[in-house]
Amino acid sequence: MAHIKVDKAHNNSITELHFGIWLNYWSQTIDELFKGDYAQNAKRRARKMGTFIYLKILSFFLI
């Protein structure tokens, strides 16, 4: 709900581009600081989380 409130406060302007930018920053930071399976898992989970949150925001307004 926090992400839906932020999106609403910004005229429903959050797009997949914003999540892509966040994911790129996240991945770059992980790559700079960590290596191995834990790093790959953190990036994989972030991709899933970003997709899930974006779809939740989108579905909230499609109902």
PDB file of N, CA, C, O and CB in Angstrom:
ATOM      1  N   MET A   1       0.819  -1.203   0.000  1.00  0.00           N
ATOM      2  CA  MET A   1       0.000   0.000   0.000  1.00  0.00           C
ATOM      3  C   MET A   1       0.862   1.266   0.000  1.00  0.00           C
ATOM      4  O   MET A   1       0.449   2.292  -0.539  1.00  0.00           O
ATOM      5  CB  MET A   1      -0.931  -0.001   1.209  1.00  0.00           C
ATOM      6  N   ALA A   2       2.043   1.202   0.593  1.00  0.00           N
ATOM      7  CA  ALA A   2       2.893   2.390   0.629  1.00  0.00           C
ATOM      8  C   ALA A   2       3.250   2.850  -0.782  1.00  0.00           C
ATOM      9  O   ALA A   2       3.259   4.049  -1.061  1.00  0.00           O
ATOM     10  CB  ALA A   2       4.168   2.111   1.433  1.00  0.00           C
ATOM     11  N   HIS A   3       3.544   1.907  -1.668  1.00  0.00           N
ATOM     12  CA  HIS A   3       3.905   2.264  -3.035  1.00  0.00           C
ATOM     13  C   HIS A   3       2.705   2.804  -3.799  1.00  0.00           C
ATOM     14  O   HIS A   3       2.851   3.695  -4.635  1.00  0.00           O
ATOM     15  CB  HIS A   3       4.488   1.058  -3.761  1.00  0.00           C
ATOM     16  N   ILE A   4       1.532   2.276  -3.520  1.00  0.00           N
ATOM     17  CA  ILE A   4       0.308   2.765  -4.160  1.00  0.00           C
ATOM     18  C   ILE A   4       0.040   4.198  -3.715  1.00  0.00           C
ATOM     19  O   ILE A   4      -0.348   5.034  -4.532  1.00  0.00           O
ATOM     20  CB  ILE A   4      -0.904   1.851  -3.817  1.00  0.00           C
ATOM     21  N   LYS A   5       0.242   4.493  -2.437  1.00  0.00           N
ATOM     22  CA  LYS A   5       0.042   5.857  -1.932  1.00  0.00           C
ATOM     23  C   LYS A   5       1.023   6.835  -2.579  1.00  0.00           C
ATOM     24  O   LYS A   5       0.644   7.945  -2.951  1.00  0.00           O
ATOM     25  CB  LYS A   5       0.200   5.890  -0.402  1.00  0.00           C
ATOM     26  N   VAL A   6       2.269   6.425  -2.709  1.00  0.00           N
ATOM     27  CA  VAL A   6       3.274   7.292  -3.345  1.00  0.00           C
ATOM     28  C   VAL A   6       2.898   7.532  -4.805  1.00  0.00           C
ATOM     29  O   VAL A   6       2.964   8.662  -5.289  1.00  0.00           O
ATOM     30  CB  VAL A   6       4.697   6.661  -3.247  1.00  0.00           C
ATOM     31  N   ASP A   7       2.509   6.483  -5.496  1.00  0.00           N
ATOM     32  CA  ASP A   7       2.109   6.626  -6.896  1.00  0.00           C
ATOM     33  C   ASP A   7       0.922   7.567  -7.019  1.00  0.00           C
ATOM     34  O   ASP A   7       0.903   8.430  -7.898  1.00  0.00           O
ATOM     35  CB  ASP A   7       1.765   5.258  -7.504  1.00  0.00           C
ATOM     36  N   LYS A   8      -0.062   7.412  -6.152  1.00  0.00           N
ATOM     37  CA  LYS A   8      -1.245   8.284  -6.178  1.00  0.00           C
ATOM     38  C   LYS A   8      -0.852   9.736  -5.914  1.00  0.00           C
ATOM     39  O   LYS A   8      -1.378  10.648  -6.553  1.00  0.00           O
ATOM     40  CB  LYS A   8      -2.285   7.818  -5.134  1.00  0.00           C
ATOM     41  N   ALA A   9       0.061   9.951  -4.984  1.00  0.00           N
ATOM     42  CA  ALA A   9       0.518  11.301  -4.659  1.00  0.00           C
ATOM     43  C   ALA A   9       1.252  11.958  -5.830  1.00  0.00           C
ATOM     44  O   ALA A   9       1.384  13.181  -5.884  1.00  0.00           O
ATOM     45  CB  ALA A   9       1.428  11.262  -3.438  1.00  0.00           C
ATOM     46  N   HIS A  10       1.723  11.137  -6.759  1.00  0.00           N
ATOM     47  CA  HIS A  10       2.433  11.649  -7.933  1.00  0.00           C
ATOM     48  C   HIS A  10       1.629  11.427  -9.207  1.00  0.00           C
ATOM     49  O   HIS A  10       2.186  11.148 -10.269  1.00  0.00           O
ATOM     50  CB  HIS A  10       3.803  10.984  -8.059  1.00  0.00           C
ATOM     51  N   ASN A  11       0.312  11.554  -9.084  1.00  0.00           N
ATOM     52  CA  ASN A  11      -0.608  11.467 -10.222  1.00  0.00           C
ATOM     53  C   ASN A  11      -0.485  10.165 -10.999  1.00  0.00           C
ATOM     54  O   ASN A  11      -0.570  10.151 -12.227  1.00  0.00           O
ATOM     55  CB  ASN A  11      -0.373  12.619 -11.152  1.00  0.00           C
ATOM     56  N   ASN A  12      -0.282   9.069 -10.269  1.00  0.00           N
ATOM     57  CA  ASN A  12      -0.196   7.734 -10.885  1.00  0.00           C
ATOM     58  C   ASN A  12       0.837   7.698 -12.003  1.00  0.00           C
ATOM     59  O   ASN A  12       0.584   7.173 -13.087  1.00  0.00           O
ATOM     60  CB  ASN A  12      -1.562   7.311 -11.433  1.00  0.00           C
ATOM     61  N   SER A  13       1.996   8.261 -11.721  1.00  0.00           N
ATOM     62  CA  SER A  13       3.018   8.393 -12.764  1.00  0.00           C
ATOM     63  C   SER A  13       4.175   7.404 -12.636  1.00  0.00           C
ATOM     64  O   SER A  13       5.109   7.450 -13.437  1.00  0.00           O
ATOM     65  CB  SER A  13       3.565   9.782 -12.748  1.00  0.00           C
ATOM     66  N   ILE A  14       4.131   6.513 -11.650  1.00  0.00           N
ATOM     67  CA  ILE A  14       5.194   5.520 -11.529  1.00  0.00           C
ATOM     68  C   ILE A  14       5.042   4.510 -12.657  1.00  0.00           C
ATOM     69  O   ILE A  14       3.958   3.972 -12.884  1.00  0.00           O
ATOM     70  CB  ILE A  14       5.156   4.814 -10.136  1.00  0.00           C
ATOM     71  N   THR A  15       6.142   4.260 -13.362  1.00  0.00           N
ATOM     72  CA  THR A  15       6.107   3.330 -14.489  1.00  0.00           C
ATOM     73  C   THR A  15       7.153   2.242 -14.293  1.00  0.00           C
ATOM     74  O   THR A  15       7.934   2.266 -13.342  1.00  0.00           O
ATOM     75  CB  THR A  15       6.341   4.073 -15.824  1.00  0.00           C
ATOM     76  N   GLU A  16       7.148   1.295 -15.213  1.00  0.00           N
ATOM     77  CA  GLU A  16       8.159   0.239 -15.167  1.00  0.00           C
ATOM     78  C   GLU A  16       9.564   0.819 -15.322  1.00  0.00           C
ATOM     79  O   GLU A  16      10.533   0.211 -14.868  1.00  0.00           O
ATOM     80  CB  GLU A  16       7.894  -0.802 -16.262  1.00  0.00           C
ATOM     81  N   LEU A  17       9.685   1.980 -15.954  1.00  0.00           N
ATOM     82  CA  LEU A  17      10.983   2.646 -16.085  1.00  0.00           C
ATOM     83  C   LEU A  17      11.569   2.974 -14.707  1.00  0.00           C
ATOM     84  O   LEU A  17      12.767   2.793 -14.489  1.00  0.00           O
ATOM     85  CB  LEU A  17      10.843   3.932 -16.925  1.00  0.00           C
ATOM     86  N   HIS A  18      10.748   3.447 -13.791  1.00  0.00           N
ATOM     87  CA  HIS A  18      11.219   3.770 -12.448  1.00  0.00           C
ATOM     88  C   HIS A  18      11.739   2.524 -11.735  1.00  0.00           C
ATOM     89  O   HIS A  18      12.761   2.570 -11.052  1.00  0.00           O
ATOM     90  CB  HIS A  18      10.096   4.415 -11.630  1.00  0.00           C
ATOM     91  N   PHE A  19      11.035   1.426 -11.900  1.00  0.00           N
ATOM     92  CA  PHE A  19      11.488   0.185 -11.283  1.00  0.00           C
ATOM     93  C   PHE A  19      12.771  -0.315 -11.948  1.00  0.00           C
ATOM     94  O   PHE A  19      13.631  -0.892 -11.283  1.00  0.00           O
ATOM     95  CB  PHE A  19      10.390  -0.888 -11.369  1.00  0.00           C
ATOM     96  N   GLY A  20      12.900  -0.098 -13.240  1.00  0.00           N
ATOM     97  CA  GLY A  20      14.126  -0.475 -13.947  1.00  0.00           C
ATOM     98  C   GLY A  20      15.324   0.319 -13.453  1.00  0.00           C
ATOM     99  O   GLY A  20      16.410  -0.230 -13.270  1.00  0.00           O
ATOM    100  N   ILE A  21      15.124   1.601 -13.242  1.00  0.00           N
ATOM    101  CA  ILE A  21      16.200   2.454 -12.717  1.00  0.00           C
ATOM    102  C   ILE A  21      16.605   1.980 -11.325  1.00  0.00           C
ATOM    103  O   ILE A  21      17.792   1.840 -11.029  1.00  0.00           O
ATOM    104  CB  ILE A  21      15.756   3.944 -12.674  1.00  0.00           C
ATOM    105  N   TRP A  22      15.612   1.734 -10.474  1.00  0.00           N
ATOM    106  CA  TRP A  22      15.899   1.242  -9.123  1.00  0.00           C
ATOM    107  C   TRP A  22      16.665  -0.073  -9.188  1.00  0.00           C
ATOM    108  O   TRP A  22      17.641  -0.263  -8.462  1.00  0.00           O
ATOM    109  CB  TRP A  22      14.593   1.059  -8.320  1.00  0.00           C
ATOM    110  N   LEU A  23      16.224  -0.982 -10.059  1.00  0.00           N
ATOM    111  CA  LEU A  23      16.881  -2.278 -10.163  1.00  0.00           C
ATOM    112  C   LEU A  23      18.321  -2.144 -10.656  1.00  0.00           C
ATOM    113  O   LEU A  23      19.203  -2.865 -10.190  1.00  0.00           O
ATOM    114  CB  LEU A  23      16.095  -3.188 -11.095  1.00  0.00           C
ATOM    115  N   ASN A  24      18.564  -1.236 -11.587  1.00  0.00           N
ATOM    116  CA  ASN A  24      19.934  -1.002 -12.060  1.00  0.00           C
ATOM    117  C   ASN A  24      20.831  -0.490 -10.938  1.00  0.00           C
ATOM    118  O   ASN A  24      21.957  -0.961 -10.782  1.00  0.00           O
ATOM    119  CB  ASN A  24      19.933  -0.004 -13.222  1.00  0.00           C
ATOM    120  N   TYR A  25      20.341   0.470 -10.159  1.00  0.00           N
ATOM    121  CA  TYR A  25      21.127   0.969  -9.025  1.00  0.00           C
ATOM    122  C   TYR A  25      21.392  -0.148  -8.014  1.00  0.00           C
ATOM    123  O   TYR A  25      22.507  -0.296  -7.513  1.00  0.00           O
ATOM    124  CB  TYR A  25      20.399   2.145  -8.339  1.00  0.00           C
ATOM    125  N   TRP A  26      20.366  -0.916  -7.728  1.00  0.00           N
ATOM    126  CA  TRP A  26      20.505  -2.025  -6.783  1.00  0.00           C
ATOM    127  C   TRP A  26      21.565  -3.009  -7.267  1.00  0.00           C
ATOM    128  O   TRP A  26      22.461  -3.390  -6.514  1.00  0.00           O
ATOM    129  CB  TRP A  26      19.156  -2.745  -6.589  1.00  0.00           C
ATOM    130  N   SER A  27      21.453  -3.416  -8.532  1.00  0.00           N
ATOM    131  CA  SER A  27      22.386  -4.401  -9.079  1.00  0.00           C
ATOM    132  C   SER A  27      23.823  -3.878  -9.099  1.00  0.00           C
ATOM    133  O   SER A  27      24.762  -4.613  -8.791  1.00  0.00           O
ATOM    134  CB  SER A  27      21.961  -4.797 -10.488  1.00  0.00           C
ATOM    135  N   GLN A  28      23.986  -2.613  -9.460  1.00  0.00           N
ATOM    136  CA  GLN A  28      25.328  -2.023  -9.466  1.00  0.00           C
ATOM    137  C   GLN A  28      25.932  -2.023  -8.061  1.00  0.00           C
ATOM    138  O   GLN A  28      27.110  -2.329  -7.879  1.00  0.00           O
ATOM    139  CB  GLN A  28      25.280  -0.586 -10.021  1.00  0.00           C
ATOM    140  N   THR A  29      25.117  -1.680  -7.084  1.00  0.00           N
ATOM    141  CA  THR A  29      25.600  -1.643  -5.700  1.00  0.00           C
ATOM    142  C   THR A  29      25.969  -3.047  -5.222  1.00  0.00           C
ATOM    143  O   THR A  29      27.013  -3.240  -4.599  1.00  0.00           O
ATOM    144  CB  THR A  29      24.534  -1.026  -4.770  1.00  0.00           C
ATOM    145  N   ILE A  30      25.119  -4.014  -5.511  1.00  0.00           N
ATOM    146  CA  ILE A  30      25.411  -5.400  -5.127  1.00  0.00           C
ATOM    147  C   ILE A  30      26.716  -5.854  -5.772  1.00  0.00           C
ATOM    148  O   ILE A  30      27.564  -6.451  -5.109  1.00  0.00           O
ATOM    149  CB  ILE A  30      24.249  -6.343  -5.537  1.00  0.00           C
ATOM    150  N   ASP A  31      26.878  -5.570  -7.076  1.00  0.00           N
ATOM    151  CA  ASP A  31      28.090  -5.990  -7.784  1.00  0.00           C
ATOM    152  C   ASP A  31      29.348  -5.337  -7.221  1.00  0.00           C
ATOM    153  O   ASP A  31      30.418  -5.946  -7.221  1.00  0.00           O
ATOM    154  CB  ASP A  31      27.966  -5.665  -9.260  1.00  0.00           C
ATOM    155  N   GLU A  32      29.221  -4.096  -6.741  1.00  0.00           N
ATOM    156  CA  GLU A  32      30.380  -3.394  -6.169  1.00  0.00           C
ATOM    157  C   GLU A  32      30.769  -3.944  -4.800  1.00  0.00           C
ATOM    158  O   GLU A  32      31.942  -3.914  -4.428  1.00  0.00           O
ATOM    159  CB  GLU A  32      30.085  -1.903  -6.053  1.00  0.00           C
ATOM    160  N   LEU A  33      29.792  -4.443  -4.055  1.00  0.00           N
ATOM    161  CA  LEU A  33      30.039  -4.808  -2.664  1.00  0.00           C
ATOM    162  C   LEU A  33      30.081  -6.306  -2.384  1.00  0.00           C
ATOM    163  O   LEU A  33      30.657  -6.733  -1.383  1.00  0.00           O
ATOM    164  CB  LEU A  33      29.001  -4.200  -1.820  1.00  0.00           C
ATOM    165  N   PHE A  34      29.478  -7.104  -3.256  1.00  0.00           N
ATOM    166  CA  PHE A  34      29.335  -8.528  -2.959  1.00  0.00           C
ATOM    167  C   PHE A  34      29.626  -9.375  -4.190  1.00  0.00           C
ATOM    168  O   PHE A  34      29.615  -8.887  -5.320  1.00  0.00           O
ATOM    169  CB  PHE A  34      27.928  -8.827  -2.436  1.00  0.00           C
ATOM    170  N   LYS A  35      29.886 -10.658  -3.942  1.00  0.00           N
ATOM    171  CA  LYS A  35      30.126 -11.616  -5.018  1.00  0.00           C
ATOM    172  C   LYS A  35      29.473 -12.939  -4.649  1.00  0.00           C
ATOM    173  O   LYS A  35      29.112 -13.171  -3.495  1.00  0.00           O
ATOM    174  CB  LYS A  35      31.652 -11.803  -5.278  1.00  0.00           C
ATOM    175  N   GLY A  36      29.328 -13.793  -5.638  1.00  0.00           N
ATOM    176  CA  GLY A  36      28.879 -15.149  -5.371  1.00  0.00           C
ATOM    177  C   GLY A  36      27.382 -15.338  -5.362  1.00  0.00           C
ATOM    178  O   GLY A  36      26.619 -14.501  -5.843  1.00  0.00           O
ATOM    179  N   ASP A  37      26.984 -16.471  -4.795  1.00  0.00           N
ATOM    180  CA  ASP A  37      25.579 -16.870  -4.809  1.00  0.00           C
ATOM    181  C   ASP A  37      24.673 -15.903  -4.063  1.00  0.00           C
ATOM    182  O   ASP A  37      23.555 -15.637  -4.504  1.00  0.00           O
ATOM    183  CB  ASP A  37      25.437 -18.238  -4.218  1.00  0.00           C
ATOM    184  N   TYR A  38      25.145 -15.370  -2.933  1.00  0.00           N
ATOM    185  CA  TYR A  38      24.307 -14.434  -2.177  1.00  0.00           C
ATOM    186  C   TYR A  38      24.038 -13.162  -2.983  1.00  0.00           C
ATOM    187  O   TYR A  38      22.935 -12.618  -2.939  1.00  0.00           O
ATOM    188  CB  TYR A  38      24.977 -14.078  -0.837  1.00  0.00           C
ATOM    189  N   ALA A  39      25.025 -12.701  -3.701  1.00  0.00           N
ATOM    190  CA  ALA A  39      24.850 -11.507  -4.537  1.00  0.00           C
ATOM    191  C   ALA A  39      23.858 -11.784  -5.659  1.00  0.00           C
ATOM    192  O   ALA A  39      22.975 -10.968  -5.925  1.00  0.00           O
ATOM    193  CB  ALA A  39      26.201 -11.048  -5.125  1.00  0.00           C
ATOM    194  N   GLN A  40      23.997 -12.920  -6.310  1.00  0.00           N
ATOM    195  CA  GLN A  40      23.073 -13.273  -7.393  1.00  0.00           C
ATOM    196  C   GLN A  40      21.657 -13.444  -6.863  1.00  0.00           C
ATOM    197  O   GLN A  40      20.691 -13.047  -7.515  1.00  0.00           O
ATOM    198  CB  GLN A  40      23.531 -14.560  -8.095  1.00  0.00           C
ATOM    199  N   ASN A  41      21.536 -14.035  -5.684  1.00  0.00           N
ATOM    200  CA  ASN A  41      20.226 -14.213  -5.076  1.00  0.00           C
ATOM    201  C   ASN A  41      19.593 -12.866  -4.728  1.00  0.00           C
ATOM    202  O   ASN A  41      18.393 -12.678  -4.931  1.00  0.00           O
ATOM    203  CB  ASN A  41      20.339 -15.084  -3.824  1.00  0.00           C
ATOM    204  N   ALA A  42      20.375 -11.942  -4.214  1.00  0.00           N
ATOM    205  CA  ALA A  42      19.856 -10.610  -3.881  1.00  0.00           C
ATOM    206  C   ALA A  42      19.339  -9.905  -5.127  1.00  0.00           C
ATOM    207  O   ALA A  42      18.296  -9.255  -5.078  1.00  0.00           O
ATOM    208  CB  ALA A  42      20.943  -9.757  -3.205  1.00  0.00           C
ATOM    209  N   LYS A  43      20.045 -10.022  -6.231  1.00  0.00           N
ATOM    210  CA  LYS A  43      19.609  -9.379  -7.481  1.00  0.00           C
ATOM    211  C   LYS A  43      18.363 -10.074  -8.037  1.00  0.00           C
ATOM    212  O   LYS A  43      17.455  -9.411  -8.538  1.00  0.00           O
ATOM    213  CB  LYS A  43      20.750  -9.404  -8.533  1.00  0.00           C
ATOM    214  N   ARG A  44      18.319 -11.387  -7.952  1.00  0.00           N
ATOM    215  CA  ARG A  44      17.152 -12.139  -8.437  1.00  0.00           C
ATOM    216  C   ARG A  44      15.903 -11.783  -7.619  1.00  0.00           C
ATOM    217  O   ARG A  44      14.821 -11.576  -8.169  1.00  0.00           O
ATOM    218  CB  ARG A  44      17.423 -13.667  -8.366  1.00  0.00           C
ATOM    219  N   ARG A  45      16.076 -11.718  -6.316  1.00  0.00           N
ATOM    220  CA  ARG A  45      14.937 -11.376  -5.450  1.00  0.00           C
ATOM    221  C   ARG A  45      14.471  -9.937  -5.683  1.00  0.00           C
ATOM    222  O   ARG A  45      13.275  -9.655  -5.609  1.00  0.00           O
ATOM    223  CB  ARG A  45      15.315 -11.569  -3.971  1.00  0.00           C
ATOM    224  N   ALA A  46      15.397  -9.039  -5.960  1.00  0.00           N
ATOM    225  CA  ALA A  46      15.030  -7.646  -6.243  1.00  0.00           C
ATOM    226  C   ALA A  46      14.216  -7.558  -7.528  1.00  0.00           C
ATOM    227  O   ALA A  46      13.247  -6.803  -7.601  1.00  0.00           O
ATOM    228  CB  ALA A  46      16.290  -6.760  -6.350  1.00  0.00           C
ATOM    229  N   ARG A  47      14.607  -8.330  -8.545  1.00  0.00           N
ATOM    230  CA  ARG A  47      13.831  -8.340  -9.796  1.00  0.00           C
ATOM    231  C   ARG A  47      12.400  -8.808  -9.540  1.00  0.00           C
ATOM    232  O   ARG A  47      11.443  -8.213 -10.035  1.00  0.00           O
ATOM    233  CB  ARG A  47      14.506  -9.252 -10.848  1.00  0.00           C
ATOM    234  N   LYS A  48      12.268  -9.876  -8.762  1.00  0.00           N
ATOM    235  CA  LYS A  48      10.940 -10.398  -8.439  1.00  0.00           C
ATOM    236  C   LYS A  48      10.130  -9.386  -7.638  1.00  0.00           C
ATOM    237  O   LYS A  48       8.948  -9.171  -7.904  1.00  0.00           O
ATOM    238  CB  LYS A  48      11.058 -11.710  -7.659  1.00  0.00           C
ATOM    239  N   MET A  49      10.778  -8.766  -6.653  1.00  0.00           N
ATOM    240  CA  MET A  49      10.100  -7.798  -5.810  1.00  0.00           C
ATOM    241  C   MET A  49       9.638  -6.591  -6.627  1.00  0.00           C
ATOM    242  O   MET A  49       8.502  -6.139  -6.481  1.00  0.00           O
ATOM    243  CB  MET A  49      11.018  -7.351  -4.674  1.00  0.00           C
ATOM    244  N   GLY A  50      10.509  -6.072  -7.478  1.00  0.00           N
ATOM    245  CA  GLY A  50      10.135  -4.925  -8.309  1.00  0.00           C
ATOM    246  C   GLY A  50       8.972  -5.245  -9.219  1.00  0.00           C
ATOM    247  O   GLY A  50       8.056  -4.438  -9.373  1.00  0.00           O
ATOM    248  N   THR A  51       9.004  -6.417  -9.823  1.00  0.00           N
ATOM    249  CA  THR A  51       7.901  -6.833 -10.699  1.00  0.00           C
ATOM    250  C   THR A  51       6.612  -6.951  -9.907  1.00  0.00           C
ATOM    251  O   THR A  51       5.568  -6.462 -10.339  1.00  0.00           O
ATOM    252  CB  THR A  51       8.224  -8.173 -11.389  1.00  0.00           C
ATOM    253  N   PHE A  52       6.676  -7.595  -8.754  1.00  0.00           N
ATOM    254  CA  PHE A  52       5.498  -7.788  -7.920  1.00  0.00           C
ATOM    255  C   PHE A  52       4.887  -6.447  -7.496  1.00  0.00           C
ATOM    256  O   PHE A  52       3.677  -6.250  -7.604  1.00  0.00           O
ATOM    257  CB  PHE A  52       5.858  -8.618  -6.686  1.00  0.00           C
ATOM    258  N   ILE A  53       5.718  -5.542  -7.021  1.00  0.00           N
ATOM    259  CA  ILE A  53       5.210  -4.242  -6.553  1.00  0.00           C
ATOM    260  C   ILE A  53       4.600  -3.459  -7.712  1.00  0.00           C
ATOM    261  O   ILE A  53       3.530  -2.869  -7.564  1.00  0.00           O
ATOM    262  CB  ILE A  53       6.344  -3.416  -5.891  1.00  0.00           C
ATOM    263  N   TYR A  54       5.269  -3.450  -8.859  1.00  0.00           N
ATOM    264  CA  TYR A  54       4.735  -2.721  -9.999  1.00  0.00           C
ATOM    265  C   TYR A  54       3.388  -3.313 -10.436  1.00  0.00           C
ATOM    266  O   TYR A  54       2.450  -2.569 -10.721  1.00  0.00           O
ATOM    267  CB  TYR A  54       5.738  -2.746 -11.165  1.00  0.00           C
ATOM    268  N   LEU A  55       3.293  -4.621 -10.489  1.00  0.00           N
ATOM    269  CA  LEU A  55       2.032  -5.252 -10.881  1.00  0.00           C
ATOM    270  C   LEU A  55       0.935  -4.970  -9.869  1.00  0.00           C
ATOM    271  O   LEU A  55      -0.227  -4.816 -10.246  1.00  0.00           O
ATOM    272  CB  LEU A  55       2.218  -6.758 -11.039  1.00  0.00           C
ATOM    273  N   LYS A  56       1.282  -4.898  -8.600  1.00  0.00           N
ATOM    274  CA  LYS A  56       0.289  -4.552  -7.580  1.00  0.00           C
ATOM    275  C   LYS A  56      -0.216  -3.122  -7.770  1.00  0.00           C
ATOM    276  O   LYS A  56      -1.416  -2.866  -7.667  1.00  0.00           O
ATOM    277  CB  LYS A  56       0.888  -4.718  -6.172  1.00  0.00           C
ATOM    278  N   ILE A  57       0.688  -2.202  -8.043  1.00  0.00           N
ATOM    279  CA  ILE A  57       0.273  -0.814  -8.297  1.00  0.00           C
ATOM    280  C   ILE A  57      -0.642  -0.774  -9.505  1.00  0.00           C
ATOM    281  O   ILE A  57      -1.699  -0.145  -9.473  1.00  0.00           O
ATOM    282  CB  ILE A  57       1.503   0.109  -8.518  1.00  0.00           C
ATOM    283  N   LEU A  58      -0.237  -1.443 -10.565  1.00  0.00           N
ATOM    284  CA  LEU A  58      -1.014  -1.450 -11.804  1.00  0.00           C
ATOM    285  C   LEU A  58      -2.384  -2.091 -11.578  1.00  0.00           C
ATOM    286  O   LEU A  58      -3.397  -1.550 -12.022  1.00  0.00           O
ATOM    287  CB  LEU A  58      -0.251  -2.200 -12.914  1.00  0.00           C
ATOM    288  N   SER A  59      -2.425  -3.212 -10.907  1.00  0.00           N
ATOM    289  CA  SER A  59      -3.711  -3.918 -10.702  1.00  0.00           C
ATOM    290  C   SER A  59      -4.638  -3.115  -9.806  1.00  0.00           C
ATOM    291  O   SER A  59      -5.857  -3.205  -9.948  1.00  0.00           O
ATOM    292  CB  SER A  59      -3.475  -5.315 -10.088  1.00  0.00           C
ATOM    293  N   PHE A  60      -4.091  -2.339  -8.893  1.00  0.00           N
ATOM    294  CA  PHE A  60      -4.919  -1.525  -7.991  1.00  0.00           C
ATOM    295  C   PHE A  60      -5.776  -0.549  -8.798  1.00  0.00           C
ATOM    296  O   PHE A  60      -6.920  -0.273  -8.435  1.00  0.00           O
ATOM    297  CB  PHE A  60      -4.031  -0.751  -6.978  1.00  0.00           C
ATOM    298  N   PHE A  61      -5.225  -0.035  -9.882  1.00  0.00           N
ATOM    299  CA  PHE A  61      -5.948   0.953 -10.676  1.00  0.00           C
ATOM    300  C   PHE A  61      -6.768   0.325 -11.795  1.00  0.00           C
ATOM    301  O   PHE A  61      -7.567   1.013 -12.430  1.00  0.00           O
ATOM    302  CB  PHE A  61      -4.980   1.945 -11.259  1.00  0.00           C
ATOM    303  N   LEU A  62      -6.588  -0.944 -12.043  1.00  0.00           N
ATOM    304  CA  LEU A  62      -7.357  -1.622 -13.074  1.00  0.00           C
ATOM    305  C   LEU A  62      -8.661  -2.215 -12.525  1.00  0.00           C
ATOM    306  O   LEU A  62      -9.551  -2.599 -13.284  1.00  0.00           O
ATOM    307  CB  LEU A  62      -6.515  -2.717 -13.705  1.00  0.00           C
ATOM    308  N   ILE A  63      -8.753  -2.279 -11.213  1.00  0.00           N
ATOM    309  CA  ILE A  63      -9.938  -2.868 -10.585  1.00  0.00           C
ATOM    310  C   ILE A  63     -11.069  -1.880 -10.574  1.00  0.00           C
ATOM    311  O   ILE A  63     -12.156  -2.191 -10.086  1.00  0.00           O
ATOM    312  CB  ILE A  63      -9.635  -3.331  -9.164  1.00  0.00           C
TER     313      ILE A  63
END
